[in-house]
Structures are given as structure tokens and as C-alpha cells.
Amino acid sequence: MSQNPGSEYKLCLTTVDKEAAARDLAKSLLQQKLVACVNIHSQGTSLYHWQGEIVEDQEYLLLLKTHSQKINALRDTLLRLHPYDVPEFIVLDIEQGSTDYLHWIETSLK
């Protein structure tokens, strides 16, 4: 691992409108070993601009844990499988984390 072991690891965000879609997307990404873990957060309210209007919807937030080497494949797969026309795909650096947990992410992706 590098001197800053967290820098290799990423937390990605996406949202979907149905719980079944969240579970299906999570399972597919896990089966392909593109993510080590997906947390699905219960339905919450999202307000956003869409086609000149302010829209309010109920969505599920998915938190995806992965390694930097998986980001391109994860992005491509998520965009292909996602039910939205313009899916959210945001990548955040994990700057620090417990060594054991980061090691678990890495070994889960092999």
C-alpha cells in the first residue's frame, strides 16, 4: 500500500427511484467484482433541475466502495445498467480508513 493507503480507494454515489432497482444494480456490480460493498439508504426526497423544471422525487442512495483501478469499468457498467437517462455517478476519494477495512475492499475485488 502507498503511504496514504486511503488514496487508492473510492466512495461512489448514485441514486435510483425504486428499491428493486437499487438491489439489482448492487447485486450486479458485486457479482462483477466492481465494488466490495454497496450500502442502500432508504428512500429520501431529492429535489433537482430537470428539463427546465424543479422536480421532487423519492430516491434511494447507493454508496459504492471500490478501488481506483475499478473506476472506469464501474462507471461504464453503471451507466449501461442504470435506469435513468442521466445517472448520477460521483466519485470521492477515501483519504483515510482503517487498514483492515481498506484491505478487505482490495481483497473483495479480486
Backbone as a printed PyTorch tensor [residue, N CA C, xyz], in Angstrom:
tensor([[[  0.8350,  -1.1940,   0.0000],
         [  0.0000,   0.0000,   0.0000],
         [  0.8700,   1.2440,   0.0000]],

        [[  0.3020,   2.3000,  -0.5120],
         [  1.0270,   3.5620,  -0.5610],
         [  1.0870,   4.1880,   0.8200]],

        [[  1.8190,   5.2970,   0.9290],
         [  1.9620,   5.9870,   2.1990],
         [  0.6200,   6.4940,   2.7150]],

        [[ -0.2630,   6.9110,   1.8160],
         [ -1.6200,   7.3090,   2.1790],
         [ -2.5480,   6.2220,   1.6630]],

        [[ -2.7380,   5.1380,   2.4280],
         [ -3.4300,   3.9680,   1.9040],
         [ -4.8560,   4.2500,   1.4570]],

        [[ -5.4830,   5.2710,   1.9660],
         [ -6.8490,   5.5620,   1.5730],
         [ -6.9680,   6.1150,   0.1720]],

        [[ -5.9090,   6.7250,  -0.3540],
         [ -6.0000,   7.4170,  -1.6410],
         [ -6.3200,   6.4760,  -2.8060]],

        [[ -6.0670,   5.1970,  -2.6710],
         [ -6.3460,   4.2290,  -3.7300],
         [ -7.8160,   3.8200,  -3.7400]],

        [[ -8.5390,   4.1290,  -2.7030],
         [ -9.9040,   3.6450,  -2.5260],
         [-10.9000,   4.7650,  -2.7640]],

        [[-12.0710,   4.3860,  -3.2830],
         [-13.0640,   5.3760,  -3.6940],
         [-14.4260,   5.0410,  -3.1060]],

        [[-15.1780,   6.0990,  -2.8530],
         [-16.5840,   6.0050,  -2.4760],
         [-17.3640,   6.6470,  -3.6050]],

        [[-18.2420,   5.8870,  -4.2350],
         [-19.0210,   6.3860,  -5.3580],
         [-20.4810,   6.4970,  -4.9450]],

        [[-21.1670,   7.4570,  -5.5370],
         [-22.5630,   7.7070,  -5.2150],
         [-23.4180,   7.5920,  -6.4630]],

        [[-24.5950,   7.0230,  -6.3000],
         [-25.6160,   7.0480,  -7.3350],
         [-26.9730,   6.9520,  -6.6560]],

        [[-28.0240,   7.3020,  -7.3790],
         [-29.3820,   7.2110,  -6.8640],
         [-30.2670,   6.5180,  -7.8930]],

        [[-31.3030,   5.8460,  -7.4050],
         [-32.3300,   5.2370,  -8.2530],
         [-33.6860,   5.4640,  -7.6030]],

        [[-34.7310,   5.2660,  -8.3830],
         [-36.0660,   5.5920,  -7.8940],
         [-36.8110,   4.4300,  -7.2310]],

        [[-36.3190,   3.2180,  -7.3890],
         [-37.0180,   2.0560,  -6.8390],
         [-36.0520,   1.1790,  -6.0460]],

        [[-36.5370,   0.6020,  -4.9640],
         [-35.7030,  -0.2720,  -4.1390],
         [-35.2350,  -1.4900,  -4.9350]],

        [[-36.1160,  -2.0610,  -5.7380],
         [-35.7410,  -3.2270,  -6.5480],
         [-34.6040,  -2.8730,  -7.5090]],

        [[-34.6510,  -1.6970,  -8.0950],
         [-33.5800,  -1.2560,  -8.9990],
         [-32.2710,  -1.0920,  -8.2340]],

        [[-32.3480,  -0.5780,  -7.0160],
         [-31.1510,  -0.4110,  -6.1900],
         [-30.5230,  -1.7700,  -5.8850]],

        [[-31.3560,  -2.7250,  -5.4890],
         [-30.8530,  -4.0690,  -5.1730],
         [-30.2810,  -4.7620,  -6.4180]],

        [[-30.9770,  -4.6570,  -7.5360],
         [-30.4990,  -5.2890,  -8.7670],
         [-29.1620,  -4.6990,  -9.2060]],

        [[-29.0560,  -3.3870,  -9.1550],
         [-27.8160,  -2.7230,  -9.5360],
         [-26.6820,  -3.1330,  -8.5970]],

        [[-26.9490,  -3.1220,  -7.2980],
         [-25.9340,  -3.5130,  -6.3110],
         [-25.4560,  -4.9350,  -6.5430]],

        [[-26.3880,  -5.8610,  -6.7230],
         [-26.0160,  -7.2690,  -6.9230],
         [-25.1930,  -7.4600,  -8.1800]],

        [[-25.5660,  -6.7830,  -9.2550],
         [-24.8180,  -6.9040, -10.4980],
         [-23.3910,  -6.3890, -10.3370]],

        [[-23.2330,  -5.2370,  -9.7060],
         [-21.8970,  -4.6640,  -9.5050],
         [-21.0510,  -5.5330,  -8.5820]],

        [[-21.6780,  -6.1280,  -7.5690],
         [-20.9630,  -7.0330,  -6.6650],
         [-20.5460,  -8.3120,  -7.3900]],

        [[-21.4490,  -8.8910,  -8.1770],
         [-21.1380, -10.1220,  -8.9040],
         [-19.9880,  -9.9270,  -9.8730]],

        [[-19.8900,  -8.7350, -10.4420],
         [-18.8120,  -8.4370, -11.3880],
         [-17.5300,  -7.9850, -10.6860]],

        [[-17.5720,  -7.9380,  -9.3640],
         [-16.4250,  -7.5280,  -8.5350],
         [-15.9430,  -6.1210,  -8.8700]],

        [[-16.8950,  -5.2540,  -9.1910],
         [-16.5770,  -3.8540,  -9.4360],
         [-16.6540,  -3.0440,  -8.1530]],

        [[-17.3420,  -3.5690,  -7.1640],
         [-17.4600,  -2.9460,  -5.8490],
         [-17.3120,  -4.0200,  -4.7850]],

        [[-16.8260,  -3.6160,  -3.6190],
         [-16.7010,  -4.5390,  -2.4940],
         [-17.9520,  -4.5140,  -1.6240]],

        [[-18.6530,  -3.3820,  -1.6350],
         [-19.8040,  -3.1970,  -0.7580],
         [-20.6980,  -2.1160,  -1.3400]],

        [[-22.0020,  -2.3010,  -1.1770],
         [-22.9730,  -1.2750,  -1.5500],
         [-23.9150,  -1.0820,  -0.3740]],

        [[-23.9970,   0.1330,   0.1140],
         [-24.9930,   0.4830,   1.1240],
         [-26.1560,   1.1440,   0.4060]],

        [[-27.3550,   0.6430,   0.6340],
         [-28.5600,   1.2280,   0.0540],
         [-29.2830,   1.9600,   1.1710]],

        [[-29.3800,   3.2650,   1.0300],
         [-30.0490,   4.0720,   2.0520],
         [-31.5070,   4.2500,   1.6700]],

        [[-32.3460,   4.1650,   2.6810],
         [-33.7890,   4.1750,   2.4530],
         [-34.2320,   5.4140,   1.6900]],

        [[-35.3880,   5.2680,   1.1410],
         [-35.9380,   6.2940,   0.2750],
         [-35.9310,   7.6650,   0.9500]],

        [[-35.4300,   8.6400,   0.2130],
         [-35.3930,  10.0180,   0.6780],
         [-35.8630,  10.9300,  -0.4370]],

        [[-36.0250,  12.1720,  -0.1190],
         [-36.5220,  13.1400,  -1.0860],
         [-35.3680,  13.8220,  -1.8010]],

        [[-35.4460,  13.8570,  -3.1210],
         [-34.4760,  14.5850,  -3.9470],
         [-35.2090,  15.6860,  -4.6930]],

        [[-34.6330,  16.8670,  -4.6900],
         [-35.1360,  17.9850,  -5.4870],
         [-34.0270,  18.3750,  -6.4460]],

        [[-34.3760,  18.5610,  -7.7310],
         [-33.3460,  18.8270,  -8.7210],
         [-33.9500,  19.5010,  -9.9510]],

        [[-33.0700,  20.0890, -10.7500],
         [-33.4710,  20.6740, -12.0250],
         [-33.5510,  19.5670, -13.0660]],

        [[-34.6460,  19.5240, -13.8380],
         [-34.7590,  18.5730, -14.9290],
         [-35.6540,  19.1750, -16.0080]],

        [[-35.0920,  19.3450, -17.1840],
         [-35.8060,  19.8440, -18.3580],
         [-36.5580,  21.1470, -18.0580]],

        [[-35.8520,  22.0840, -17.4230],
         [-36.3850,  23.4120, -17.1640],
         [-37.3230,  23.5220, -15.9790]],

        [[-37.4980,  22.4530, -15.2500],
         [-38.3940,  22.4480, -14.0910],
         [-37.6270,  22.0250, -12.8440]],

        [[-38.1620,  22.3810, -11.6850],
         [-37.6660,  21.8350, -10.4300],
         [-38.5550,  20.6410, -10.1010]],

        [[-37.9240,  19.4900,  -9.9740],
         [-38.6300,  18.2320,  -9.7810],
         [-38.3560,  17.7150,  -8.3710]],

        [[-39.3490,  17.0690,  -7.7800],
         [-39.2030,  16.4280,  -6.4730],
         [-39.5630,  14.9580,  -6.6370]],

        [[-38.6350,  14.0660,  -6.2430],
         [-38.8380,  12.6220,  -6.3510],
         [-38.3440,  11.9310,  -5.1000]],

        [[-38.7810,  10.7030,  -4.9490],
         [-38.2580,   9.8300,  -3.9020],
         [-37.1920,   8.9460,  -4.5330]],

        [[-36.0210,   8.8790,  -3.8980],
         [-34.9160,   8.0980,  -4.4510],
         [-34.1970,   7.3330,  -3.3470]],

        [[-33.4970,   6.2890,  -3.7710],
         [-32.6210,   5.5080,  -2.9000],
         [-31.1830,   5.8810,  -3.2360]],

        [[-30.3880,   6.1420,  -2.2100],
         [-28.9770,   6.4880,  -2.3760],
         [-28.1340,   5.2360,  -2.2090]],

        [[-27.2620,   4.9840,  -3.1830],
         [-26.3320,   3.8680,  -3.1050],
         [-24.9260,   4.4100,  -2.8730]],

        [[-24.2620,   3.8670,  -1.8540],
         [-22.8670,   4.1800,  -1.5600],
         [-22.0470,   2.9690,  -1.9750]],

        [[-21.1560,   3.1640,  -2.9230],
         [-20.3790,   2.0800,  -3.5170],
         [-18.9180,   2.2160,  -3.0960]],

        [[-18.3490,   1.1540,  -2.5070],
         [-16.9460,   1.1750,  -2.1140],
         [-16.1290,   0.3570,  -3.0940]],

        [[-15.0420,   0.9620,  -3.6000],
         [-14.2400,   0.2790,  -4.6050],
         [-12.7930,   0.7640,  -4.5680]],

        [[-12.0100,   0.2600,  -5.4910],
         [-10.6030,   0.6220,  -5.6530],
         [-10.4770,   1.4830,  -6.9080]],

        [[ -9.5080,   2.3560,  -6.9300],
         [ -9.3300,   3.2710,  -8.0660],
         [ -9.1650,   2.5300,  -9.3870]],

        [[ -8.5920,   1.3310,  -9.3620],
         [ -8.3960,   0.5650, -10.5930],
         [ -9.7100,   0.0770, -11.1980]],

        [[-10.7870,   0.1110, -10.4390],
         [-12.0880,  -0.3700, -10.9110],
         [-13.0000,   0.7560, -11.4160]],

        [[-12.5850,   2.0040, -11.2610],
         [-13.4780,   3.1360, -11.5200],
         [-13.9840,   3.1710, -12.9600]],

        [[-13.1290,   3.0110, -13.9420],
         [-13.5750,   3.0980, -15.3330],
         [-14.5840,   2.0090, -15.6670]],

        [[-14.3000,   0.7870, -15.2690],
         [-15.2280,  -0.3180, -15.5290],
         [-16.5180,  -0.1340, -14.7430]],

        [[-16.4080,   0.3460, -13.5060],
         [-17.5950,   0.6030, -12.6910],
         [-18.4670,   1.6610, -13.3520]],

        [[-17.8580,   2.7550, -13.7710],
         [-18.6090,   3.8270, -14.4280],
         [-19.3190,   3.3090, -15.6750]],

        [[-18.5840,   2.6260, -16.5340],
         [-19.1670,   2.1410, -17.7870],
         [-20.3220,   1.1790, -17.5280]],

        [[-20.1560,   0.2790, -16.5860],
         [-21.1940,  -0.7000, -16.2660],
         [-22.3890,  -0.0300, -15.6220]],

        [[-22.1490,   0.8550, -14.6830],
         [-23.2480,   1.5480, -14.0080],
         [-24.0570,   2.3630, -15.0060]],

        [[-23.3970,   3.0810, -15.8810],
         [-24.1140,   3.8900, -16.8670],
         [-24.9250,   3.0200, -17.8370]],

        [[-24.4170,   1.8380, -18.1250],
         [-25.1270,   0.9230, -19.0260],
         [-26.3480,   0.3040, -18.3470]],

        [[-26.2270,  -0.0460, -17.0650],
         [-27.3030,  -0.7420, -16.3480],
         [-28.3180,   0.1960, -15.6980]],

        [[-27.9450,   1.4250, -15.4860],
         [-28.7670,   2.3610, -14.7060],
         [-30.0660,   2.6990, -15.4350]],

        [[-31.1810,   2.7770, -14.7010],
         [-32.4650,   3.0580, -15.3510],
         [-32.6750,   4.5200, -15.7630]],

        [[-31.8460,   5.4410, -15.2920],
         [-32.0460,   6.8620, -15.5980],
         [-31.4000,   7.2480, -16.9210]],

        [[-31.9430,   8.2950, -17.5620],
         [-31.3270,   8.8580, -18.7630],
         [-29.9820,   9.4970, -18.4410]],

        [[-29.9000,  10.1640, -17.2910],
         [-28.6710,  10.8350, -16.8450],
         [-28.3830,  10.3900, -15.4100]],

        [[-27.7340,   9.2300, -15.2580],
         [-27.4760,   8.7260, -13.9080],
         [-26.4310,   9.5500, -13.1670]],

        [[-26.6340,   9.6520, -11.8710],
         [-25.6060,  10.2330, -11.0020],
         [-24.4700,   9.2230, -10.8860]],

        [[-23.2570,   9.6900, -11.0950],
         [-22.0650,   8.8850, -10.8090],
         [-21.0140,   9.8560, -10.3140]],

        [[-20.8470,   9.8950,  -9.0100],
         [-19.8960,  10.7940,  -8.3640],
         [-18.8680,   9.9380,  -7.6380]],

        [[-17.6000,  10.2870,  -7.7790],
         [-16.5140,   9.5360,  -7.1660],
         [-15.8020,  10.4300,  -6.1610]],

        [[-15.6870,   9.9420,  -4.9350],
         [-14.9940,  10.6580,  -3.8650],
         [-13.7890,   9.8460,  -3.4130]],

        [[-12.6890,  10.5200,  -3.1400],
         [-11.5210,   9.8430,  -2.5810],
         [-11.7890,   9.4650,  -1.1390]],

        [[-11.3590,   8.2710,  -0.7720],
         [-11.3220,   7.8840,   0.6380],
         [ -9.9100,   8.2370,   1.1000]],

        [[ -9.7910,   9.3260,   1.8180],
         [ -8.4690,   9.8140,   2.1990],
         [ -7.8350,   8.9730,   3.2980]],

        [[ -8.6470,   8.4390,   4.1730],
         [ -8.1400,   7.5940,   5.2460],
         [ -9.1890,   6.5570,   5.5860]],

        [[ -8.7410,   5.4600,   6.1480],
         [ -9.6390,   4.4070,   6.5940],
         [ -8.8490,   3.4020,   7.3930]],

        [[ -9.5500,   2.5520,   8.0970],
         [ -8.8290,   1.5350,   8.8640],
         [ -8.1210,   0.6060,   7.8880]],

        [[ -6.9210,   0.2230,   8.2360],
         [ -6.1090,  -0.6390,   7.3750],
         [ -6.8410,  -1.9340,   7.0680]],

        [[ -7.4700,  -2.5210,   8.0720],
         [ -8.1770,  -3.7860,   7.8690],
         [ -9.3360,  -3.6210,   6.8960]],

        [[-10.0910,  -2.5380,   7.0100],
         [-11.2280,  -2.3270,   6.1200],
         [-10.7710,  -2.0810,   4.6910]],

        [[ -9.7440,  -1.2640,   4.5160],
         [ -9.2300,  -0.9940,   3.1690],
         [ -8.6630,  -2.2660,   2.5350]],

        [[ -8.0150,  -3.0740,   3.3440],
         [ -7.5030,  -4.3520,   2.8520],
         [ -8.6660,  -5.2590,   2.4410]],

        [[ -9.7390,  -5.2420,   3.2220],
         [-10.9220,  -6.0290,   2.8860],
         [-11.5060,  -5.5890,   1.5360]],

        [[-11.5830,  -4.2770,   1.2950],
         [-12.0680,  -3.7890,  -0.0020],
         [-11.2130,  -4.3860,  -1.1140]],

        [[ -9.9030,  -4.2780,  -0.9620],
         [ -8.9970,  -4.7550,  -2.0090],
         [ -9.1410,  -6.2420,  -2.2550]],

        [[ -9.1730,  -7.0380,  -1.2110],
         [ -9.2750,  -8.4890,  -1.3990],
         [-10.6560,  -8.9030,  -1.9110]],

        [[-11.6870,  -8.1510,  -1.6100],
         [-13.0370,  -8.4730,  -2.0970],
         [-13.1690,  -8.2660,  -3.5890]],

        [[-12.3200,  -7.4520,  -4.1700],
         [-12.4160,  -7.1310,  -5.5920],
         [-11.5970,  -8.0680,  -6.4780]],

        [[-10.9150,  -9.0170,  -5.8700],
         [-10.0710,  -9.9440,  -6.6440],
         [-10.8560, -11.1450,  -7.0990]]])
